[in-house]
Amino acid sequence: MAEWISVKDRLPEIDTHVLVYDEHMWWDYAIAKLDKDGCWMDEECCILCPSHWMPLPEPPKGEWQ
């Protein structure tokens, strides 16, 4: 499992979905991406202010049942 990365240390690639932690959100965690303007957006286009992020895991391998 990946380690949490502080947004102060490093940012993910632009438009790459990652797991973020934002203590100000209702549920603390979200899948989001950083846009070219430096804004963090979730799937519902809400602007987030995460303190940490980590890459998403690889999807399962093999055939779907």
Phi, psi and omega in degrees: 000141180289157176267153175293140180243127178290140177293343176284334182272319185195148177248154177287170175296148179302139177061024175255124180290134179220166173272129180240154175244124179224105185295349181270351177279158179301320186250004175072326185241150176202160169265127185212173175219156178264125181271176185295342178268002180086014179263136174272127181230138173267186183296337180263013179064028173277138178278129182247165178224069184287152174264334184216159177212165173207152178297151174286150178290161175293147177291163180299149178263157178103183182275149174285145182268000000 
